[in-house]
Structures are given as structure tokens and as C-alpha cells.
Amino acid sequence: MPTNEKEYNGNLFDQLSVVERIERAAKSGNMDNVIAEIEILKMEINRKLYQKPPLSE
């Protein structure tokens, strides 16, 4: 469990990196359903990452 916002954000950036790598691979194989699911995952991660107000407030 992350102990502070910086660590939590680092975890989210790592998740986003993994999703982006999978997305790149899926696009090269023309997998539209996988790409759509990945877009949903990216939105969920970004929603947590850029939440208002930040956790530190």
C-alpha cells in the first residue's frame, strides 16, 4: 500500500506504461476490441492520477 501521494502516483504511472505497451502491441495486430478495453483502462488510471482535489490536500 502506498504511503504517500508521490508513491501512489508512481504506481499509477507504472500501470499506465504497461497499458500503453499492450496497446501498441494490440494496434499492430488490429485488435479493435482489445484497444477499446485498453482505452477504458487508461481513462480509469488517469481519473485516479489527476483527481481533484489531490490526495495531499
CHARMM-style PDB file with segment names, atoms N, HN, CA, C and O in Angstrom:
ATOM      1  N   MET     1       0.846  -1.182   0.000  1.00  0.00      PROA
ATOM      2  CA  MET     1       0.000   0.000   0.000  1.00  0.00      PROA
ATOM      3  C   MET     1       0.891   1.246   0.000  1.00  0.00      PROA
ATOM      4  O   MET     1       1.796   1.363   0.826  1.00  0.00      PROA
ATOM      5  N   PRO     2       0.636   2.171  -0.924  1.00  0.00      PROA
ATOM      6  CA  PRO     2       1.444   3.390  -0.977  1.00  0.00      PROA
ATOM      7  C   PRO     2       1.293   4.210   0.300  1.00  0.00      PROA
ATOM      8  O   PRO     2       0.215   4.276   0.892  1.00  0.00      PROA
ATOM      9  N   THR     3       2.382   4.826   0.705  1.00  0.00      PROA
ATOM     10  HN  THR     3       3.257   4.772   0.224  1.00  0.00      PROA
ATOM     11  CA  THR     3       2.346   5.602   1.942  1.00  0.00      PROA
ATOM     12  C   THR     3       2.116   7.084   1.701  1.00  0.00      PROA
ATOM     13  O   THR     3       1.764   7.813   2.628  1.00  0.00      PROA
ATOM     14  N   ASN     4       2.310   7.542   0.467  1.00  0.00      PROA
ATOM     15  HN  ASN     4       2.596   6.950  -0.287  1.00  0.00      PROA
ATOM     16  CA  ASN     4       2.074   8.950   0.182  1.00  0.00      PROA
ATOM     17  C   ASN     4       1.628   9.125  -1.266  1.00  0.00      PROA
ATOM     18  O   ASN     4       1.632   8.178  -2.053  1.00  0.00      PROA
ATOM     19  N   GLU     5       1.243  10.354  -1.601  1.00  0.00      PROA
ATOM     20  HN  GLU     5       1.239  11.123  -0.962  1.00  0.00      PROA
ATOM     21  CA  GLU     5       0.716  10.618  -2.943  1.00  0.00      PROA
ATOM     22  C   GLU     5       1.761  10.387  -4.032  1.00  0.00      PROA
ATOM     23  O   GLU     5       1.424   9.910  -5.115  1.00  0.00      PROA
ATOM     24  N   LYS     6       3.013  10.714  -3.763  1.00  0.00      PROA
ATOM     25  HN  LYS     6       3.287  11.101  -2.883  1.00  0.00      PROA
ATOM     26  CA  LYS     6       4.065  10.525  -4.766  1.00  0.00      PROA
ATOM     27  C   LYS     6       4.212   9.045  -5.113  1.00  0.00      PROA
ATOM     28  O   LYS     6       4.324   8.689  -6.286  1.00  0.00      PROA
ATOM     29  N   GLU     7       4.212   8.197  -4.114  1.00  0.00      PROA
ATOM     30  HN  GLU     7       4.122   8.485  -3.161  1.00  0.00      PROA
ATOM     31  CA  GLU     7       4.327   6.761  -4.340  1.00  0.00      PROA
ATOM     32  C   GLU     7       3.095   6.231  -5.084  1.00  0.00      PROA
ATOM     33  O   GLU     7       3.217   5.401  -5.985  1.00  0.00      PROA
ATOM     34  N   TYR     8       1.925   6.713  -4.706  1.00  0.00      PROA
ATOM     35  HN  TYR     8       1.826   7.387  -3.974  1.00  0.00      PROA
ATOM     36  CA  TYR     8       0.678   6.306  -5.355  1.00  0.00      PROA
ATOM     37  C   TYR     8       0.704   6.712  -6.832  1.00  0.00      PROA
ATOM     38  O   TYR     8       0.351   5.918  -7.703  1.00  0.00      PROA
ATOM     39  N   ASN     9       1.120   7.945  -7.108  1.00  0.00      PROA
ATOM     40  HN  ASN     9       1.407   8.590  -6.400  1.00  0.00      PROA
ATOM     41  CA  ASN     9       1.209   8.411  -8.489  1.00  0.00      PROA
ATOM     42  C   ASN     9       2.229   7.596  -9.274  1.00  0.00      PROA
ATOM     43  O   ASN     9       2.016   7.312 -10.452  1.00  0.00      PROA
ATOM     44  N   GLY    10       3.327   7.217  -8.642  1.00  0.00      PROA
ATOM     45  HN  GLY    10       3.501   7.448  -7.685  1.00  0.00      PROA
ATOM     46  CA  GLY    10       4.328   6.385  -9.300  1.00  0.00      PROA
ATOM     47  C   GLY    10       3.737   5.054  -9.717  1.00  0.00      PROA
ATOM     48  O   GLY    10       4.012   4.564 -10.812  1.00  0.00      PROA
ATOM     49  N   ASN    11       2.924   4.465  -8.848  1.00  0.00      PROA
ATOM     50  HN  ASN    11       2.700   4.864  -7.958  1.00  0.00      PROA
ATOM     51  CA  ASN    11       2.254   3.202  -9.181  1.00  0.00      PROA
ATOM     52  C   ASN    11       1.310   3.381 -10.359  1.00  0.00      PROA
ATOM     53  O   ASN    11       1.241   2.524 -11.241  1.00  0.00      PROA
ATOM     54  N   LEU    12       0.578   4.500 -10.377  1.00  0.00      PROA
ATOM     55  HN  LEU    12       0.634   5.196  -9.661  1.00  0.00      PROA
ATOM     56  CA  LEU    12      -0.348   4.750 -11.474  1.00  0.00      PROA
ATOM     57  C   LEU    12       0.394   4.957 -12.791  1.00  0.00      PROA
ATOM     58  O   LEU    12      -0.049   4.472 -13.832  1.00  0.00      PROA
ATOM     59  N   PHE    13       1.520   5.674 -12.755  1.00  0.00      PROA
ATOM     60  HN  PHE    13       1.880   6.068 -11.909  1.00  0.00      PROA
ATOM     61  CA  PHE    13       2.312   5.865 -13.966  1.00  0.00      PROA
ATOM     62  C   PHE    13       2.841   4.527 -14.478  1.00  0.00      PROA
ATOM     63  O   PHE    13       2.892   4.304 -15.687  1.00  0.00      PROA
ATOM     64  N   ASP    14       3.234   3.638 -13.569  1.00  0.00      PROA
ATOM     65  HN  ASP    14       3.192   3.819 -12.586  1.00  0.00      PROA
ATOM     66  CA  ASP    14       3.688   2.307 -13.977  1.00  0.00      PROA
ATOM     67  C   ASP    14       2.562   1.536 -14.650  1.00  0.00      PROA
ATOM     68  O   ASP    14       2.777   0.884 -15.672  1.00  0.00      PROA
ATOM     69  N   GLN    15       1.352   1.610 -14.076  1.00  0.00      PROA
ATOM     70  HN  GLN    15       1.178   2.139 -13.246  1.00  0.00      PROA
ATOM     71  CA  GLN    15       0.208   0.930 -14.679  1.00  0.00      PROA
ATOM     72  C   GLN    15      -0.076   1.488 -16.068  1.00  0.00      PROA
ATOM     73  O   GLN    15      -0.341   0.737 -17.007  1.00  0.00      PROA
ATOM     74  N   LEU    16      -0.019   2.800 -16.187  1.00  0.00      PROA
ATOM     75  HN  LEU    16       0.196   3.410 -15.424  1.00  0.00      PROA
ATOM     76  CA  LEU    16      -0.275   3.443 -17.461  1.00  0.00      PROA
ATOM     77  C   LEU    16       0.761   3.025 -18.502  1.00  0.00      PROA
ATOM     78  O   LEU    16       0.422   2.827 -19.669  1.00  0.00      PROA
ATOM     79  N   SER    17       2.004   2.892 -18.093  1.00  0.00      PROA
ATOM     80  HN  SER    17       2.280   3.053 -17.145  1.00  0.00      PROA
ATOM     81  CA  SER    17       3.056   2.453 -19.018  1.00  0.00      PROA
ATOM     82  C   SER    17       2.781   1.043 -19.533  1.00  0.00      PROA
ATOM     83  O   SER    17       2.956   0.770 -20.720  1.00  0.00      PROA
ATOM     84  N   VAL    18       2.358   0.161 -18.658  1.00  0.00      PROA
ATOM     85  HN  VAL    18       2.215   0.383 -17.694  1.00  0.00      PROA
ATOM     86  CA  VAL    18       2.055  -1.210 -19.059  1.00  0.00      PROA
ATOM     87  C   VAL    18       0.897  -1.228 -20.051  1.00  0.00      PROA
ATOM     88  O   VAL    18       0.952  -1.919 -21.068  1.00  0.00      PROA
ATOM     89  N   VAL    19      -0.145  -0.467 -19.752  1.00  0.00      PROA
ATOM     90  HN  VAL    19      -0.190   0.094 -18.925  1.00  0.00      PROA
ATOM     91  CA  VAL    19      -1.304  -0.423 -20.640  1.00  0.00      PROA
ATOM     92  C   VAL    19      -0.912   0.123 -22.006  1.00  0.00      PROA
ATOM     93  O   VAL    19      -1.377  -0.381 -23.029  1.00  0.00      PROA
ATOM     94  N   GLU    20      -0.065   1.143 -22.036  1.00  0.00      PROA
ATOM     95  HN  GLU    20       0.312   1.552 -21.205  1.00  0.00      PROA
ATOM     96  CA  GLU    20       0.359   1.718 -23.308  1.00  0.00      PROA
ATOM     97  C   GLU    20       1.183   0.734 -24.129  1.00  0.00      PROA
ATOM     98  O   GLU    20       1.076   0.715 -25.355  1.00  0.00      PROA
ATOM     99  N   ARG    21       1.994  -0.074 -23.481  1.00  0.00      PROA
ATOM    100  HN  ARG    21       2.081  -0.059 -22.485  1.00  0.00      PROA
ATOM    101  CA  ARG    21       2.776  -1.084 -24.194  1.00  0.00      PROA
ATOM    102  C   ARG    21       1.863  -2.150 -24.797  1.00  0.00      PROA
ATOM    103  O   ARG    21       2.071  -2.582 -25.931  1.00  0.00      PROA
ATOM    104  N   ILE    22       0.854  -2.572 -24.038  1.00  0.00      PROA
ATOM    105  HN  ILE    22       0.685  -2.222 -23.117  1.00  0.00      PROA
ATOM    106  CA  ILE    22      -0.104  -3.550 -24.551  1.00  0.00      PROA
ATOM    107  C   ILE    22      -0.885  -2.950 -25.712  1.00  0.00      PROA
ATOM    108  O   ILE    22      -1.156  -3.624 -26.706  1.00  0.00      PROA
ATOM    109  N   GLU    23      -1.239  -1.692 -25.578  1.00  0.00      PROA
ATOM    110  HN  GLU    23      -1.019  -1.145 -24.771  1.00  0.00      PROA
ATOM    111  CA  GLU    23      -1.969  -1.010 -26.648  1.00  0.00      PROA
ATOM    112  C   GLU    23      -1.167  -0.991 -27.948  1.00  0.00      PROA
ATOM    113  O   GLU    23      -1.714  -1.247 -29.022  1.00  0.00      PROA
ATOM    114  N   ARG    24       0.109  -0.694 -27.853  1.00  0.00      PROA
ATOM    115  HN  ARG    24       0.553  -0.486 -26.981  1.00  0.00      PROA
ATOM    116  CA  ARG    24       0.981  -0.682 -29.036  1.00  0.00      PROA
ATOM    117  C   ARG    24       0.978  -2.048 -29.718  1.00  0.00      PROA
ATOM    118  O   ARG    24       0.884  -2.142 -30.941  1.00  0.00      PROA
ATOM    119  N   ALA    25       1.081  -3.089 -28.926  1.00  0.00      PROA
ATOM    120  HN  ALA    25       1.157  -3.013 -27.932  1.00  0.00      PROA
ATOM    121  CA  ALA    25       1.092  -4.444 -29.469  1.00  0.00      PROA
ATOM    122  C   ALA    25      -0.258  -4.789 -30.099  1.00  0.00      PROA
ATOM    123  O   ALA    25      -0.310  -5.410 -31.160  1.00  0.00      PROA
ATOM    124  N   ALA    26      -1.332  -4.392 -29.451  1.00  0.00      PROA
ATOM    125  HN  ALA    26      -1.290  -3.888 -28.589  1.00  0.00      PROA
ATOM    126  CA  ALA    26      -2.665  -4.689 -29.972  1.00  0.00      PROA
ATOM    127  C   ALA    26      -2.915  -3.965 -31.292  1.00  0.00      PROA
ATOM    128  O   ALA    26      -3.521  -4.528 -32.204  1.00  0.00      PROA
ATOM    129  N   LYS    27      -2.457  -2.737 -31.397  1.00  0.00      PROA
ATOM    130  HN  LYS    27      -1.965  -2.280 -30.656  1.00  0.00      PROA
ATOM    131  CA  LYS    27      -2.651  -1.976 -32.635  1.00  0.00      PROA
ATOM    132  C   LYS    27      -1.914  -2.618 -33.797  1.00  0.00      PROA
ATOM    133  O   LYS    27      -2.388  -2.567 -34.932  1.00  0.00      PROA
ATOM    134  N   SER    28      -0.790  -3.206 -33.539  1.00  0.00      PROA
ATOM    135  HN  SER    28      -0.405  -3.247 -32.617  1.00  0.00      PROA
ATOM    136  CA  SER    28      -0.052  -3.846 -34.620  1.00  0.00      PROA
ATOM    137  C   SER    28      -0.752  -5.116 -35.108  1.00  0.00      PROA
ATOM    138  O   SER    28      -0.487  -5.582 -36.216  1.00  0.00      PROA
ATOM    139  N   GLY    29      -1.643  -5.678 -34.287  1.00  0.00      PROA
ATOM    140  HN  GLY    29      -1.858  -5.299 -33.387  1.00  0.00      PROA
ATOM    141  CA  GLY    29      -2.383  -6.880 -34.662  1.00  0.00      PROA
ATOM    142  C   GLY    29      -3.824  -6.599 -35.029  1.00  0.00      PROA
ATOM    143  O   GLY    29      -4.594  -7.537 -35.238  1.00  0.00      PROA
ATOM    144  N   ASN    30      -4.219  -5.319 -35.116  1.00  0.00      PROA
ATOM    145  HN  ASN    30      -3.594  -4.557 -34.947  1.00  0.00      PROA
ATOM    146  CA  ASN    30      -5.571  -4.917 -35.492  1.00  0.00      PROA
ATOM    147  C   ASN    30      -6.624  -5.579 -34.610  1.00  0.00      PROA
ATOM    148  O   ASN    30      -7.524  -6.256 -35.106  1.00  0.00      PROA
ATOM    149  N   MET    31      -6.508  -5.385 -33.340  1.00  0.00      PROA
ATOM    150  HN  MET    31      -5.776  -4.835 -32.937  1.00  0.00      PROA
ATOM    151  CA  MET    31      -7.409  -5.990 -32.373  1.00  0.00      PROA
ATOM    152  C   MET    31      -8.296  -4.894 -31.769  1.00  0.00      PROA
ATOM    153  O   MET    31      -8.004  -4.385 -30.686  1.00  0.00      PROA
ATOM    154  N   ASP    32      -9.358  -4.538 -32.457  1.00  0.00      PROA
ATOM    155  HN  ASP    32      -9.595  -4.951 -33.336  1.00  0.00      PROA
ATOM    156  CA  ASP    32     -10.199  -3.408 -32.075  1.00  0.00      PROA
ATOM    157  C   ASP    32     -10.826  -3.554 -30.687  1.00  0.00      PROA
ATOM    158  O   ASP    32     -10.896  -2.575 -29.943  1.00  0.00      PROA
ATOM    159  N   ASN    33     -11.278  -4.742 -30.327  1.00  0.00      PROA
ATOM    160  HN  ASN    33     -11.221  -5.537 -30.931  1.00  0.00      PROA
ATOM    161  CA  ASN    33     -11.898  -4.929 -29.014  1.00  0.00      PROA
ATOM    162  C   ASN    33     -10.893  -4.733 -27.887  1.00  0.00      PROA
ATOM    163  O   ASN    33     -11.213  -4.140 -26.856  1.00  0.00      PROA
ATOM    164  N   VAL    34      -9.698  -5.224 -28.084  1.00  0.00      PROA
ATOM    165  HN  VAL    34      -9.438  -5.705 -28.922  1.00  0.00      PROA
ATOM    166  CA  VAL    34      -8.641  -5.061 -27.075  1.00  0.00      PROA
ATOM    167  C   VAL    34      -8.296  -3.587 -26.925  1.00  0.00      PROA
ATOM    168  O   VAL    34      -8.121  -3.098 -25.809  1.00  0.00      PROA
ATOM    169  N   ILE    35      -8.198  -2.887 -28.031  1.00  0.00      PROA
ATOM    170  HN  ILE    35      -8.340  -3.284 -28.938  1.00  0.00      PROA
ATOM    171  CA  ILE    35      -7.867  -1.466 -28.000  1.00  0.00      PROA
ATOM    172  C   ILE    35      -8.958  -0.684 -27.268  1.00  0.00      PROA
ATOM    173  O   ILE    35      -8.650   0.226 -26.499  1.00  0.00      PROA
ATOM    174  N   ALA    36     -10.211  -1.022 -27.493  1.00  0.00      PROA
ATOM    175  HN  ALA    36     -10.461  -1.761 -28.118  1.00  0.00      PROA
ATOM    176  CA  ALA    36     -11.308  -0.343 -26.799  1.00  0.00      PROA
ATOM    177  C   ALA    36     -11.222  -0.573 -25.293  1.00  0.00      PROA
ATOM    178  O   ALA    36     -11.426   0.355 -24.511  1.00  0.00      PROA
ATOM    179  N   GLU    37     -10.928  -1.784 -24.891  1.00  0.00      PROA
ATOM    180  HN  GLU    37     -10.762  -2.538 -25.527  1.00  0.00      PROA
ATOM    181  CA  GLU    37     -10.799  -2.092 -23.460  1.00  0.00      PROA
ATOM    182  C   GLU    37      -9.624  -1.340 -22.842  1.00  0.00      PROA
ATOM    183  O   GLU    37      -9.716  -0.853 -21.715  1.00  0.00      PROA
ATOM    184  N   ILE    38      -8.539  -1.248 -23.572  1.00  0.00      PROA
ATOM    185  HN  ILE    38      -8.465  -1.644 -24.488  1.00  0.00      PROA
ATOM    186  CA  ILE    38      -7.356  -0.531 -23.097  1.00  0.00      PROA
ATOM    187  C   ILE    38      -7.674   0.946 -22.901  1.00  0.00      PROA
ATOM    188  O   ILE    38      -7.210   1.553 -21.936  1.00  0.00      PROA
ATOM    189  N   GLU    39      -8.448   1.527 -23.791  1.00  0.00      PROA
ATOM    190  HN  GLU    39      -8.825   1.034 -24.575  1.00  0.00      PROA
ATOM    191  CA  GLU    39      -8.840   2.932 -23.644  1.00  0.00      PROA
ATOM    192  C   GLU    39      -9.607   3.141 -22.340  1.00  0.00      PROA
ATOM    193  O   GLU    39      -9.414   4.145 -21.655  1.00  0.00      PROA
ATOM    194  N   ILE    40     -10.470   2.196 -22.004  1.00  0.00      PROA
ATOM    195  HN  ILE    40     -10.626   1.380 -22.561  1.00  0.00      PROA
ATOM    196  CA  ILE    40     -11.219   2.286 -20.745  1.00  0.00      PROA
ATOM    197  C   ILE    40     -10.268   2.220 -19.554  1.00  0.00      PROA
ATOM    198  O   ILE    40     -10.402   2.993 -18.605  1.00  0.00      PROA
ATOM    199  N   LEU    41      -9.308   1.298 -19.603  1.00  0.00      PROA
ATOM    200  HN  LEU    41      -9.199   0.671 -20.374  1.00  0.00      PROA
ATOM    201  CA  LEU    41      -8.327   1.184 -18.518  1.00  0.00      PROA
ATOM    202  C   LEU    41      -7.525   2.470 -18.365  1.00  0.00      PROA
ATOM    203  O   LEU    41      -7.290   2.924 -17.245  1.00  0.00      PROA
ATOM    204  N   LYS    42      -7.105   3.056 -19.474  1.00  0.00      PROA
ATOM    205  HN  LYS    42      -7.295   2.687 -20.384  1.00  0.00      PROA
ATOM    206  CA  LYS    42      -6.328   4.291 -19.418  1.00  0.00      PROA
ATOM    207  C   LYS    42      -7.147   5.420 -18.802  1.00  0.00      PROA
ATOM    208  O   LYS    42      -6.614   6.207 -18.019  1.00  0.00      PROA
ATOM    209  N   MET    43      -8.424   5.513 -19.138  1.00  0.00      PROA
ATOM    210  HN  MET    43      -8.857   4.874 -19.774  1.00  0.00      PROA
ATOM    211  CA  MET    43      -9.274   6.553 -18.552  1.00  0.00      PROA
ATOM    212  C   MET    43      -9.406   6.360 -17.043  1.00  0.00      PROA
ATOM    213  O   MET    43      -9.380   7.330 -16.286  1.00  0.00      PROA
ATOM    214  N   GLU    44      -9.547   5.102 -16.604  1.00  0.00      PROA
ATOM    215  HN  GLU    44      -9.568   4.314 -17.219  1.00  0.00      PROA
ATOM    216  CA  GLU    44      -9.657   4.823 -15.168  1.00  0.00      PROA
ATOM    217  C   GLU    44      -8.380   5.225 -14.430  1.00  0.00      PROA
ATOM    218  O   GLU    44      -8.442   5.824 -13.356  1.00  0.00      PROA
ATOM    219  N   ILE    45      -7.236   4.895 -15.001  1.00  0.00      PROA
ATOM    220  HN  ILE    45      -7.186   4.408 -15.873  1.00  0.00      PROA
ATOM    221  CA  ILE    45      -5.957   5.242 -14.379  1.00  0.00      PROA
ATOM    222  C   ILE    45      -5.780   6.749 -14.339  1.00  0.00      PROA
ATOM    223  O   ILE    45      -5.385   7.301 -13.312  1.00  0.00      PROA
ATOM    224  N   ASN    46      -6.067   7.418 -15.447  1.00  0.00      PROA
ATOM    225  HN  ASN    46      -6.388   6.969 -16.281  1.00  0.00      PROA
ATOM    226  CA  ASN    46      -5.925   8.878 -15.493  1.00  0.00      PROA
ATOM    227  C   ASN    46      -6.867   9.560 -14.520  1.00  0.00      PROA
ATOM    228  O   ASN    46      -6.507  10.578 -13.928  1.00  0.00      PROA
ATOM    229  N   ARG    47      -8.067   9.023 -14.343  1.00  0.00      PROA
ATOM    230  HN  ARG    47      -8.360   8.197 -14.824  1.00  0.00      PROA
ATOM    231  CA  ARG    47      -9.021   9.610 -13.399  1.00  0.00      PROA
ATOM    232  C   ARG    47      -8.440   9.584 -11.983  1.00  0.00      PROA
ATOM    233  O   ARG    47      -8.589  10.547 -11.230  1.00  0.00      PROA
ATOM    234  N   LYS    48      -7.785   8.491 -11.626  1.00  0.00      PROA
ATOM    235  HN  LYS    48      -7.665   7.709 -12.237  1.00  0.00      PROA
ATOM    236  CA  LYS    48      -7.145   8.399 -10.311  1.00  0.00      PROA
ATOM    237  C   LYS    48      -5.933   9.318 -10.224  1.00  0.00      PROA
ATOM    238  O   LYS    48      -5.703   9.971  -9.206  1.00  0.00      PROA
ATOM    239  N   LEU    49      -5.168   9.355 -11.301  1.00  0.00      PROA
ATOM    240  HN  LEU    49      -5.355   8.824 -12.127  1.00  0.00      PROA
ATOM    241  CA  LEU    49      -3.916  10.109 -11.303  1.00  0.00      PROA
ATOM    242  C   LEU    49      -4.149  11.611 -11.208  1.00  0.00      PROA
ATOM    243  O   LEU    49      -3.414  12.312 -10.513  1.00  0.00      PROA
ATOM    244  N   TYR    50      -5.146  12.095 -11.889  1.00  0.00      PROA
ATOM    245  HN  TYR    50      -5.743  11.526 -12.454  1.00  0.00      PROA
ATOM    246  CA  TYR    50      -5.403  13.545 -11.938  1.00  0.00      PROA
ATOM    247  C   TYR    50      -6.653  13.936 -11.174  1.00  0.00      PROA
ATOM    248  O   TYR    50      -7.360  14.865 -11.564  1.00  0.00      PROA
ATOM    249  N   GLN    51      -6.928  13.229 -10.084  1.00  0.00      PROA
ATOM    250  HN  GLN    51      -6.353  12.475  -9.767  1.00  0.00      PROA
ATOM    251  CA  GLN    51      -8.123  13.518  -9.303  1.00  0.00      PROA
ATOM    252  C   GLN    51      -8.075  14.913  -8.700  1.00  0.00      PROA
ATOM    253  O   GLN    51      -7.002  15.445  -8.412  1.00  0.00      PROA
ATOM    254  N   LYS    52      -9.235  15.485  -8.517  1.00  0.00      PROA
ATOM    255  HN  LYS    52     -10.106  15.053  -8.751  1.00  0.00      PROA
ATOM    256  CA  LYS    52      -9.368  16.790  -7.893  1.00  0.00      PROA
ATOM    257  C   LYS    52     -10.255  16.624  -6.673  1.00  0.00      PROA
ATOM    258  O   LYS    52     -11.343  16.062  -6.801  1.00  0.00      PROA
ATOM    259  N   PRO    53      -9.860  17.069  -5.528  1.00  0.00      PROA
ATOM    260  CA  PRO    53      -8.541  17.588  -5.173  1.00  0.00      PROA
ATOM    261  C   PRO    53      -7.539  16.451  -5.009  1.00  0.00      PROA
ATOM    262  O   PRO    53      -7.931  15.305  -4.789  1.00  0.00      PROA
ATOM    263  N   PRO    54      -6.238  16.764  -5.117  1.00  0.00      PROA
ATOM    264  CA  PRO    54      -5.214  15.728  -4.915  1.00  0.00      PROA
ATOM    265  C   PRO    54      -5.289  15.137  -3.511  1.00  0.00      PROA
ATOM    266  O   PRO    54      -5.864  15.747  -2.609  1.00  0.00      PROA
ATOM    267  N   LEU    55      -4.719  13.971  -3.326  1.00  0.00      PROA
ATOM    268  HN  LEU    55      -4.252  13.476  -4.059  1.00  0.00      PROA
ATOM    269  CA  LEU    55      -4.731  13.313  -2.032  1.00  0.00      PROA
ATOM    270  C   LEU    55      -4.031  14.128  -0.950  1.00  0.00      PROA
ATOM    271  O   LEU    55      -4.373  14.012   0.227  1.00  0.00      PROA
ATOM    272  N   SER    56      -3.058  14.949  -1.331  1.00  0.00      PROA
ATOM    273  HN  SER    56      -2.780  15.043  -2.287  1.00  0.00      PROA
ATOM    274  CA  SER    56      -2.250  15.648  -0.327  1.00  0.00      PROA
ATOM    275  C   SER    56      -2.972  16.818   0.300  1.00  0.00      PROA
ATOM    276  O   SER    56      -2.495  17.356   1.300  1.00  0.00      PROA
ATOM    277  N   GLU    57      -4.103  17.235  -0.244  1.00  0.00      PROA
ATOM    278  HN  GLU    57      -4.490  16.798  -1.056  1.00  0.00      PROA
ATOM    279  CA  GLU    57      -4.819  18.388   0.333  1.00  0.00      PROA
ATOM    280  C   GLU    57      -5.764  17.953   1.424  1.00  0.00      PROA
ATOM    281  OT1 GLU    57      -6.446  18.787   2.019  1.00  0.00      PROA
TER     282      GLU     57
END
